[in-house]
Amino acid sequence: MKFNHIVCGGTFDHFHVGHKKLLKACFAAGKKITIGITDMAMTRPKQYNYSIESYSIRKKNILSFALENNVIVSIVKLKDIYGSTRTDSTIDAIYVTEETLSGAEKINKERIKIDMKPLSIVVVPFAYDDAGDKISSERIRQGLIDRRGMSYYKYMISRDLLVMPNSLKGVLRKPLGRVISSLDALSETQRDKMKADTESRSYSKHISVGDIITYNLKKIGFYPTISIIDGITQRKALKSEFIKSILEKDYSSAPNKKGTIQKEAVNALYALFILGHNRAIKQLFIQGEEDLLTLVAVLFAPLKSHVWYGQSGRGAVDVRVTEKKKQIVYNLIQQFM
């Protein structure tokens, strides 16, 4: 079926294969295409909204994709779900997913009220990731998948044991993020910002990997949302009194052998992440060694989160989680045996 003028709308955040599927359906059926992109005010109620891309970036991604497909599109900034549908009589169809179908139905009700012809509604099926779940911008912001629909969790549990090759020892000694020689040297403003991050659902979260870094963060009054400890530092067991000082009342545990990433530890850590990032403190106590779980934490963490770990002779390392950083870590893990 061909239409003279098709509209579709959405946030189009972290432009992914699902967005491409929707737009390709529009391109194939419409002589004219108008795409509505929500303004920043409309994104506020969304989960993990602090990592939603700016309007200009989202618009640029759509225009680039249209250019790749040799299609000219019109862009409308959406301040509500209606856009130009209540004023433009040339529009004859609206393309949606099941998630936005109710919005299209509301649009038609409004058009009928003002004596405009209702639009033909075409529902485009979702795109699914390699684990069979719906691909969405929210799940990308949450850190669960990439834009292609690769599930980090599915990849990490595809083998029972991942062994770090000797060739990566030197590579992993290099900090994955910025190095802070002393947490005590952080300014009061920096500490207040870190605390605000963990006290509000609207901001990024912090994860600590290691007993000493967890202790030092708590020492300055900062409590990570998730912490991973093992009762060991520099291959030596810590005193029971020290462990008690950082151990949470509620914690889970899992085995993880030195120099490896075990499936049991991956499952336990993933469970902490998918439970949600709220004010409750969550902790994983590793029976073995937790060092390499820093990589898993970066893979599973929401975008704009911070993963903290200690590095001997350097201090604290603060890894700000981005799509690029996840790709770097994924490339490293792919080299495990």
C-alpha positions as CSV (number, residue, x, y, z in Angstrom):
1,M,0.0,0.0,0.0
2,K,1.2,3.5,-0.9
3,F,0.4,6.7,0.9
4,N,0.8,10.3,-0.1
5,H,2.0,11.5,3.3
6,I,3.1,9.3,6.2
7,V,4.0,10.5,9.7
8,C,5.7,8.7,12.5
9,G,7.0,10.0,15.8
10,G,9.1,9.1,18.8
11,T,12.1,9.9,20.9
12,F,14.6,8.2,18.6
13,D,17.2,8.1,21.3
14,H,20.4,6.1,20.7
15,F,19.2,5.4,17.1
16,H,19.0,1.6,16.8
17,V,17.9,-1.2,14.5
18,G,14.3,-0.9,15.7
19,H,14.2,2.7,14.6
20,K,15.7,1.8,11.3
21,K,13.0,-0.9,10.8
22,L,10.2,1.6,11.5
23,L,11.6,4.3,9.2
24,K,12.4,1.8,6.3
25,A,8.7,0.8,6.4
26,C,7.8,4.5,6.1
27,F,10.3,5.0,3.3
28,A,8.9,2.1,1.3
29,A,5.3,3.2,1.5
30,G,5.2,7.0,1.5
31,K,5.7,9.7,-1.1
32,K,6.3,12.2,1.6
33,I,7.6,11.4,5.1
34,T,7.3,13.6,8.2
35,I,9.1,12.4,11.3
36,G,8.3,13.9,14.7
37,I,11.0,13.9,17.3
38,T,10.1,14.6,21.0
39,D,11.6,17.7,22.6
40,M,13.6,17.3,25.9
41,A,10.6,18.2,28.0
42,M,8.7,15.1,26.7
43,T,11.6,12.8,27.7
44,R,11.6,13.6,31.4
45,P,9.2,10.8,32.5
46,K,11.3,8.1,30.7
47,Q,13.5,5.7,32.6
48,Y,17.2,6.6,32.7
49,N,16.3,9.9,31.2
50,Y,19.7,11.4,32.3
51,S,21.4,9.6,29.4
52,I,18.9,10.5,26.6
53,E,20.7,12.2,23.8
54,S,20.1,15.8,22.9
55,Y,17.4,16.8,20.4
56,S,20.1,17.9,17.9
57,I,21.9,14.5,18.0
58,R,18.7,12.6,17.6
59,K,17.7,14.7,14.6
60,K,21.1,14.4,13.0
61,N,20.9,10.6,13.3
62,I,17.6,10.4,11.5
63,L,18.6,12.8,8.7
64,S,21.8,10.8,8.2
65,F,19.8,7.6,7.9
66,A,17.4,9.1,5.5
67,L,20.3,10.4,3.4
68,E,21.8,6.8,3.3
69,N,18.5,5.6,1.9
70,N,18.2,8.5,-0.6
71,V,15.0,9.7,1.0
72,I,14.1,13.3,1.8
73,V,12.2,13.7,5.1
74,S,10.7,16.6,7.1
75,I,11.4,16.9,10.8
76,V,8.9,18.2,13.3
77,K,9.8,18.9,17.0
78,L,7.1,17.3,19.1
79,K,5.9,19.1,22.3
80,D,3.0,16.7,22.5
81,I,1.9,13.5,20.7
82,Y,-0.1,15.4,18.0
83,G,2.6,17.4,16.2
84,S,1.1,18.6,12.9
85,T,-1.6,15.9,12.7
86,R,-4.3,18.3,13.8
87,T,-3.4,20.9,11.2
88,D,-2.0,19.1,8.2
89,S,-4.8,17.7,6.0
90,T,-2.3,16.1,3.6
91,I,-1.3,13.4,6.1
92,D,-3.1,10.2,5.3
93,A,-1.2,7.6,7.4
94,I,0.7,7.2,10.6
95,Y,3.2,4.4,11.2
96,V,3.6,3.1,14.8
97,T,4.8,0.2,16.9
98,E,2.5,-1.6,19.4
99,E,4.1,0.7,22.1
100,T,2.9,3.9,20.3
101,L,-0.4,2.6,18.9
102,S,-2.5,4.2,21.7
103,G,-1.1,7.6,20.7
104,A,-2.2,7.1,17.1
105,E,-5.6,6.2,18.3
106,K,-5.8,9.4,20.3
107,I,-4.7,11.4,17.3
108,N,-7.5,10.0,15.2
109,K,-10.1,10.8,17.9
110,E,-8.8,14.4,17.9
111,R,-9.0,14.6,14.1
112,I,-12.6,13.3,14.0
113,K,-13.5,15.9,16.6
114,I,-12.3,18.7,14.3
115,D,-13.8,17.1,11.2
116,M,-10.6,15.8,9.8
117,K,-10.3,12.4,8.2
118,P,-8.8,9.7,10.5
119,L,-5.4,8.5,9.5
120,S,-4.7,4.9,8.4
121,I,-2.7,3.3,11.2
122,V,0.0,0.8,10.2
123,V,1.7,-1.1,13.1
124,V,5.3,-2.0,12.4
125,P,6.5,-5.1,14.4
126,F,9.3,-4.6,17.0
127,A,12.9,-5.6,16.3
128,Y,14.3,-8.1,18.8
129,D,17.7,-8.6,20.2
130,D,19.7,-11.8,20.0
131,A,18.1,-13.0,23.3
132,G,14.6,-12.5,21.9
133,D,13.7,-9.4,23.9
134,K,12.4,-6.1,22.4
135,I,15.1,-3.7,21.3
136,S,14.4,-0.3,22.9
137,S,16.3,2.9,23.7
138,E,15.5,2.4,27.3
139,R,17.3,-1.0,27.4
140,I,20.3,0.6,25.7
141,R,20.4,3.4,28.3
142,Q,20.0,0.7,31.0
143,G,23.1,-0.9,29.7
144,L,21.6,-4.3,28.8
145,I,22.1,-4.2,25.0
146,D,23.9,-2.3,22.3
147,R,22.2,-0.5,19.3
148,R,22.6,-3.6,17.1
149,G,20.6,-5.7,19.6
150,M,23.4,-7.7,21.2
151,S,22.6,-8.8,24.7
152,Y,25.7,-8.4,26.9
153,Y,24.2,-10.8,29.4
154,K,23.6,-13.6,26.8
155,Y,27.2,-13.2,25.6
156,M,28.6,-13.4,29.1
157,I,26.7,-16.6,30.0
158,S,27.4,-18.3,26.7
159,R,30.4,-20.1,28.4
160,D,30.7,-21.4,32.0
161,L,34.2,-20.0,32.4
162,L,36.2,-17.3,30.8
163,V,40.0,-17.4,31.4
164,M,42.1,-14.2,31.0
165,P,45.0,-14.8,28.6
166,N,48.5,-13.8,29.6
167,S,48.6,-11.4,26.7
168,L,46.0,-9.2,28.4
169,K,47.8,-8.7,31.7
170,G,49.7,-5.6,30.5
171,V,46.6,-4.2,28.8
172,L,44.5,-4.5,31.9
173,R,47.1,-2.8,34.1
174,K,46.3,0.4,32.2
175,P,43.4,2.3,33.9
176,L,40.1,2.0,32.1
177,G,39.1,5.5,33.3
178,R,40.4,8.6,35.1
179,V,42.8,8.1,38.0
180,I,42.3,9.8,41.3
181,S,45.4,9.5,43.4
182,S,43.5,10.1,46.7
183,L,39.8,10.2,47.4
184,D,40.5,12.3,50.5
185,A,41.7,15.0,48.1
186,L,38.3,15.3,46.4
187,S,36.7,18.7,46.9
188,E,33.5,19.1,48.9
189,T,31.7,20.0,45.6
190,Q,32.8,16.8,44.0
191,R,31.7,14.7,47.0
192,D,28.3,16.4,47.1
193,K,27.8,15.6,43.4
194,M,28.7,12.0,44.0
195,K,26.3,11.7,46.9
196,A,23.5,13.4,44.9
197,D,24.1,10.8,42.1
198,T,23.2,7.9,44.5
199,E,20.4,9.7,46.3
200,S,18.3,10.6,43.3
201,R,16.7,8.3,40.7
202,S,17.3,11.0,38.1
203,Y,21.1,10.8,38.2
204,S,23.8,8.3,37.3
205,K,24.8,5.6,39.7
206,H,28.1,4.3,41.1
207,I,29.4,0.8,41.4
208,S,32.6,-0.1,43.4
209,V,34.7,-3.2,42.7
210,G,37.1,-4.1,45.5
211,D,37.3,-4.0,49.3
212,I,39.7,-1.1,49.7
213,I,37.9,1.2,47.2
214,T,34.6,0.4,48.8
215,Y,36.0,1.2,52.2
216,N,37.6,4.4,51.1
217,L,34.4,5.6,49.3
218,K,32.4,4.9,52.5
219,K,35.0,6.6,54.5
220,I,34.3,9.9,52.8
221,G,30.5,9.4,53.3
222,F,29.8,8.0,49.9
223,Y,27.9,4.7,49.5
224,P,28.0,3.0,46.1
225,T,24.7,1.6,44.8
226,I,26.4,-1.7,44.1
227,S,29.6,-3.0,45.6
228,I,31.6,-6.1,44.8
229,I,34.1,-7.4,47.5
230,D,36.1,-10.6,48.2
231,G,37.8,-10.0,51.5
232,I,41.2,-9.9,49.8
233,T,43.6,-7.1,48.8
234,Q,46.8,-7.6,46.8
235,R,46.5,-11.4,47.2
236,K,46.3,-11.2,51.0
237,A,43.2,-11.9,53.2
238,L,41.8,-8.9,55.0
239,K,41.1,-8.9,58.8
240,S,37.6,-10.0,59.7
241,E,37.0,-6.6,61.5
242,F,37.8,-4.8,58.3
243,I,35.5,-7.0,56.2
244,K,32.7,-6.4,58.8
245,S,33.1,-2.7,58.4
246,I,32.2,-2.8,54.7
247,L,29.9,-5.8,54.6
248,E,26.2,-4.9,54.1
249,K,23.4,-6.6,56.0
250,D,22.0,-8.0,52.8
251,Y,24.4,-9.4,50.3
252,S,24.6,-12.2,47.8
253,S,27.6,-14.4,47.1
254,A,29.1,-16.3,44.2
255,P,32.4,-18.1,43.4
256,N,34.9,-16.6,41.0
257,K,38.4,-18.1,40.5
258,K,41.5,-16.0,40.2
259,G,42.2,-14.9,36.6
260,T,38.7,-15.9,35.4
261,I,35.1,-14.8,35.0
262,Q,32.8,-17.5,36.2
263,K,29.2,-17.9,35.0
264,E,27.9,-18.0,38.6
265,A,29.5,-14.6,39.4
266,V,28.1,-13.2,36.1
267,N,24.6,-14.3,37.0
268,A,24.8,-13.0,40.6
269,L,26.0,-9.6,39.4
270,Y,23.4,-9.4,36.6
271,A,20.7,-10.0,39.2
272,L,21.9,-7.0,41.2
273,F,21.7,-4.8,38.2
274,I,18.3,-5.9,36.9
275,L,16.7,-5.4,40.3
276,G,16.9,-1.7,39.6
277,H,19.0,1.2,40.7
278,N,17.3,2.6,43.7
279,R,18.4,3.8,47.1
280,A,18.9,0.3,48.5
281,I,22.5,-0.7,48.7
282,K,23.3,-4.0,47.0
283,Q,26.5,-6.0,47.5
284,L,28.1,-9.1,46.0
285,F,30.6,-11.1,48.1
286,I,32.9,-13.1,45.9
287,Q,34.4,-16.4,47.1
288,G,37.7,-16.2,45.2
289,E,38.8,-13.0,43.4
290,E,36.7,-10.1,42.2
291,D,39.2,-8.2,40.1
292,L,38.0,-9.1,36.6
293,L,34.4,-8.5,37.5
294,T,35.2,-4.8,36.9
295,L,34.8,-5.6,33.2
296,V,31.5,-7.3,33.7
297,A,30.3,-4.4,35.8
298,V,31.1,-1.9,33.0
299,L,29.2,-4.2,30.5
300,F,26.1,-4.4,32.7
301,A,26.0,-0.8,34.1
302,P,23.6,1.9,32.8
303,L,25.1,4.5,30.5
304,K,26.6,7.4,32.4
305,S,27.1,5.2,35.5
306,H,30.5,5.2,37.2
307,V,32.4,2.0,38.0
308,W,35.1,2.5,40.6
309,Y,38.1,0.2,41.3
310,G,41.5,0.5,42.9
311,Q,44.8,0.1,41.2
312,S,48.0,-0.6,43.2
313,G,50.4,2.4,43.1
314,R,47.9,4.7,41.3
315,G,44.8,5.2,43.5
316,A,41.2,5.0,42.5
317,V,40.0,4.6,38.9
318,D,36.7,6.1,37.9
319,V,35.2,4.5,34.8
320,R,32.4,6.6,33.3
321,V,30.3,4.1,31.4
322,T,29.6,5.0,27.8
323,E,28.8,3.0,24.7
324,K,32.4,3.3,23.5
325,K,33.7,2.1,26.9
326,K,31.3,-0.9,26.8
327,Q,32.7,-1.7,23.3
328,I,36.3,-1.5,24.6
329,V,35.5,-3.9,27.4
330,Y,33.5,-6.3,25.1
331,N,36.5,-6.4,22.8
332,L,38.8,-7.3,25.7
333,I,36.5,-10.0,27.0
334,Q,36.3,-11.5,23.5
335,Q,40.0,-12.3,23.9
336,F,39.4,-14.4,27.0
337,M,39.7,-18.2,26.5
